[in-house]
Amino acid sequence: MDPMTAEDQVRREAFDAHVADEGKVEPRDWMPAAYRKTLVRQISQHAHSEIIGMQPEGNWVTRAPSLRRKVILMAKVQDEAGHGLYLYSAAETLGVTRDEMEQQLLDGTAKYSSIFNYPTLTWADVGAIGWLVDGAAIINQVPICRCSYGPYARAMVRICKEESFHQRQGFELMMALSRGTEKQKAMAQDALDRWWWPAVMMFGPSDADSVHSQQNMAWKIKRFSNDDLRQKFIDMTVKQAASLGLTIPDPDLAFNQETGHWDIGPIDWDEFWAVVKGHGPCNRQRMQHRQAAHDNGAWVREAAMAFAAKERARAAREAA
């Protein structure tokens, strides 16, 4: 790495002071290359997760048990598409193009949340995703509304409002099932059994294992540690499961009187890393579907480019 010039050192000190004072960084502001790189990686990964995350629930749009449930699910899937759009737009302000981000996803150099590589086997899974996955997302993403990078923080304000609705929708669906027939309640419990640990893993490994975590917190890209966010999710969800009459699938779950928090059993990090590295139940299926959508949409992109070229040519003729 090239050493910083004296001018860059002055800029870096001013940048750090601005961020430490809760100032917002905007696209035209000077920023360290590492700060920009971190944001591109995080925002694009977040955007990819929203887009890939449409697949598990989209799988149930045609099989929803009622018109009401179908409309709710369609609205939610459309929201996820909108979240991806906001986030791709935020990342573009950092100098990366939408095409570059899309290609990174397709060639595997960019990741998305491991949670979306699990199958949705029953209708109850739609409720479990809303309750658990979107519930975890809210806890993880609300602090990003105070991220030091302005475009990302502003995008997250609207996204978190919509994710809050998604979480309530999922909980309401799980409530309907858990208060229904014995078969329906068993379906809800089965969904909780399968989605609990992947949801707990959504927050990632302990920050002690990350070389970038402390810097990201100093830059206020990240506000809380993975373990702190995970604990908040666990404490919240254990109470919600009890109100549903469902059982958390963890025999080691116990309330710690000293800490005032719920303790859980060991997390299977081998499973987590296997899914991250592409060996989850649905990794291949998700990417094949995304590649097919990209290929099938080529004519739309080509038509848009041709129209834009035509408009530029017309404007040039009129200007002449």
N, C-alpha and C positions, 0 to 999 in steps of 0.2 A: 504494500500500500504506500502510495506517495505521501511524504510528510506534508502537513498543512503549512500553507504560507502564513505569514504574519497577518495578512488581511483575513484569511479564512479563520484564523484563531480568534480574531476580534469578533468576527461574525458568529462563530460558534459560541463564544461566551455570551454575546447578546441574545442569541437564540435560546440558550439554556436558561438565562435569566427570565426571558419572556415567558417561556413555558412554565417555569417554576412559579411565576406570578399568576398562573392560570390564564395566560394570554392564548388566543387562538392563532394557529398558523394557517395562512391562506395560500392558495396555489402559486401566486406570484412572489411569495416571500422566499427569502433564502432559507434553505434547510440542509442539514447534513445529508450526504449521500446515503448513509446507513438508515437514517430516519425515513427517507423516501422509499428505500428498498423494502424496509419492514412494512410500511404502510401498503405498498403495492401487493406484497405477498399476503398480508392479512385481509385487506379489502377484497382482493380478487378471490381468495379462498372462501371468504364469506359469500360473495356473489355466486360462485360455483355451487356452494352448498344449497343456496336458495333454489337454484335452477334444477340441480339433481334431486333435491328434496321434493320436487313436484311429482316425481315418478311413483314413489311408494303409495301415496294417497290417490294420485290420478288413476291408479290401478283399480280403485273402487268407485269411481264416478258412475260408471254404467251399472253398478251392482248395489248402489245405495238402497236401503229398504223402503224408503218413502221419498216422495217429491221434495218434502221439506229438507230431509237429510241430503238429498242430491244437490239442492240449491246451496245449502250451507257449505258442502264440500267443494263445489265448483267455485264458489266465491273465495274460499280459502286458497285453493290451488292458484287462482288468478292473482291473489295477493302475493303469493310467493314469487310469481313471475315479475310482479312489480317491484318487489324487494331486490331481486337480481338486477333489474334495470337501474334502480337508484344507486346500487352499489357499484355496478360497472361504470356508471357515469361519474361517481365519486373517484374511482380509481383512475379514470381517464384524465382527471385534473392533475395527476402526478406525472403525466407524459407517456403513459402506456396506452396502447390502442385496444379497442374491443377485440379486434382480430387476433392480436397477440395473446390476449388473455384466453380467448377461446381455443387457440391452438395449443397453448400450454396445458389446458385441461384435457384436450383430446390426446395429446402425446404423453400424458402422464407426468409431466414435470411440475404441474400444479395439483394440489390436493383439494379435497372437499371433506366435510365432516363425515367421520367414519359411521355415524349413526344411520346414514341413509343407505348403507350396504346390507341392511337386514330386511327380510321379506315381510310383507303385510299379508298374513295367512287368513285372517278373519276380519269381519267388520269391526270387531272390538279393537283391532290394531289401529284403526283410524282414530278412535277415542284415546288410546294410549299414547299415540304420537302427539295429539293436541295437548293432552294433560302433561305428559312427562317430557317429551322432546321440546315442545314449545315452551313449557315451563322452565326447563333448563336454559333454553335460549334467552328467555327474558332475564333471568338472573345474570347470565353472562353478558348480555348486550345493553342492559339499562346503564351500566357504568360507562359504556362507550358513548352515550349521549353527551358525556363530559370529556370526550377524547380531545386531545390538543389540536388535532387536525380538523379544521372547521367543516369542510364538505362531508367528511365521514360522520362527525357528530350530528350535523343537521339531518342527514339521511336517516340516522338511527332514531331520531325523535319520532318520526312517522312510523318507521318499521316497528318500534317497540309498542306503539299504541295498537297496531294491528296484531302483533304477536300476542298481546294481552287478550284480545278477543279470541284468538285461536286457542289459547290455553283454556279459557272459560268454556269454549265450545267443546273441547275435548273432555273436560271434566264433566260437563253436563251430559255428554253421550255416555261416559262411563257410569254416571249416576243412574241414568235410565236403565242401563243393562244390569247394574248391581241391584237395582230394586225391582227387576223384572222376574222372569221365571228362573228356576234353578239352573236351567241350561244357559240362559243369558248371563247369569252371575258367574257361572263357571267359565264362560267365554271371556268375560272381563278379567277374571283372575288369571286365566291363561295368558292373556295379552300382557298383564302386569308382570307375570313371571318371566316373559321373554324380553320385555323392553326395559325392565328396571336396571339391570347392570349396564347395558349399552348406554342408557341415559346418564348413569353415574359416571361412566367413562368419558362422556362428552366434554367434560371440563379439562381433560388431558392430564398427563402425569404431574407429579408435584413440581412446583417451580424450582425446587432444589436441584432438579435434573436438567434445568434449562440454562444455557449460558447467556441467553438474551433477555431473560425475564426482568432482571434488575434494571437494565438500561431502558427497557420498554416502560417500566413503571416510573422511572425518572423522567422520561419524555412524556408521561401521562397518556401514552397510547393505551396502556393497561393500568387499571386502578387497584385491583385486588388480585391476590394470588389464586391459582387454580384450586388449591385446597380450601381456601376460605369460601370461594363461590360454591364449591361442591358441598361443603358443610351446610351452607344456607339452603341449598336445594334439598338436601336430605332432611333437614329439620322441618322444612315446609311440607314436603311430600309425605312424610310419615304420618303427620296429622291428617292430611287429606285422605290418605288410604284408609285410615281408621274411620273417618266419617263415611266412607263408601262401604265399609264392612269388608274390605279386601285386605289381604295379608302380604306384606313386603316379603319377597322371596329370599330372606337372609336369616338363617338360624342364629347368627351372631349379633343381630340387631339388638341394641340395648341402650337405655337412656343412662347417660353418665351424669351422676348427681354433682360431681365436682366441677365439670365444665359447663353443665347445662345444655349439652348437645347430645344428639343421638350418635352412637358409635356403630360402625358397620364392620362386616367381615372383610377379609382380604379381597382386593380387586384383582381380577385376572388380566394383568397387563400383557401377557403373552397373546391373549385373544385380541386385545386392543391393537397391538403393533402388527399382528397378522392382517387385520382388516385394513389398517392404514397402508400397509405394503401391497394391498391388492388381493388378499386371499380370504376375503369375507364371503358370506353366502351369496351376495348379489353384486359384487364389484364388477365382474365381467358383464353381467346383464345391464347394469346401469350405464356403463360406458358404451356398450354396443348400441343401446337405445339413443344415447346422446349423439353418437357418431352418425346414426341413421337420420336423426332429426336435422343435424348439421348438413348432411349431404342432400336431403330432400328439400332443404330451404335454399339451396344454391341459386335456383332460378329467381327467387325473391330478391336476394342480394344483387344478382346481376341486373335485374330489372331496375332496382333502385339506383345502382351506379350509372346505368344507361340514362335514366331520367335526369339524374343530377348533372351528367355531362351535357345533356341536351339543354337543360336550363342555363348552364354556364355559357354555352355557345350562344344561346338566344340573348342573354344579358350582354355579352360581348358585342354582338351585332347592334343591339340597341344603343349601347354606349358609343359605338363608332359613328 
